[in-house]
Structures are given as structure tokens and as C-alpha cells.
Amino acid sequence: MEADARYWAGMAKARDIPGLRGDMTYAEAAAATVAVRTQELFEHRAGVLDMAQIERVHAMRVATRRLRAVLEVYAPCFPKAQLRSVLADVKELADALGARRDPDVELLALERFAAAAGPEERAGVERLSARTRVEQREANARLAAALGQVDAGDLRGRLEGLAGMDGAA
């Protein structure tokens, strides 16, 4: 259990930006940072719809938050229309991940509570858990649709395009 916790904690850890130096231009730093944060986001995608692997959702959600933050920090380096579109798609994905994460966390808490509860309380906890599992499945369907939009809209390609830009706005 402890080894699992260390694995998942490392999974959401931000990677260093290779080659990031103080003498780089703002646009060069933007390109390098967005490239790494984009790669992190898509690395966490594998298995994210597996409801038994809830930490994958957490890791991908954290990656969207990091990516969104760097896109906002480096906004002056990118064409406004492209950036606005990419940010909207990253936000939509983050929202879908958040909607899925909430019932995951609630189910964990209910499971822990049920383990400590008496027999009289367990039936009520199980009814609440059953409703939360329905919410989890619905949120997973929303997440699947959001991932479909990510693919259809080529979010990864658009992000990589931003990262490859020379900073001209």
C-alpha cells in the first residue's frame, strides 16, 4: 500500500523543463515549458477511463492544471486566437476530469467510513455509495466524450504547434 502511494505521488509530480535557463528569451522558455507540460498531459491519458485506477484521473487533472497555468503565464508568446481555443479545450478537459474525480474521492471516503461504521449504518452508506457509483459512471462517460473531443480537435497537435512557435504574436 505504501509503495503504491509513492508510485502515484510520483505520477503527479511535475517534470523539470530540460534546458530551461535564465538567459533564454521568454518565448523560448514558453516553448520549452509548454512542450513538456503537453507531453505530461498526454502521458497520463493511458487508462484514465479505468474506474478502478482513480489516481490516473488525478494525475491527468493535475497535468491539465499545470498546462493551463503555463499557457496563461506565457500568453503573450502565442497568437491570441490559437491560445484562446487551446485554453478552452484544456479547461473543458479539466472540467470533465474534475467531474470524474469528485465521485472517485467520495467513494473512497464512503469506503473508509463503511469500514468503521456499525451494521446499522452500513446499509445507508451502501445506498449512498450506489448513487455515487452511478455519478462516477456518468462522469466517466462525460470524460470519454471530452477525450474524443481532444482527439477530434487535435489538441495535442495544436499544443505542439504552440510550443514550436517562435513567440511571434
Secondary structure, DSSP 8 states (H G I E B T S, - for coil): -HHHHHHHHHHTS----TT--TTS-HHHHHHHHHHHHHHHHHHTTTTTT-TT-HHHHHHHHHHHHHHHHHHHHTGGGS-HHHHHHHHHHHHHHHHHHHHHHHHHHHHHHHHHHHHHS-HHHHHHHHHHHHHHHHHHHHHHHHHHHHHHHHHHTTHHHHHHHHHTS-S--
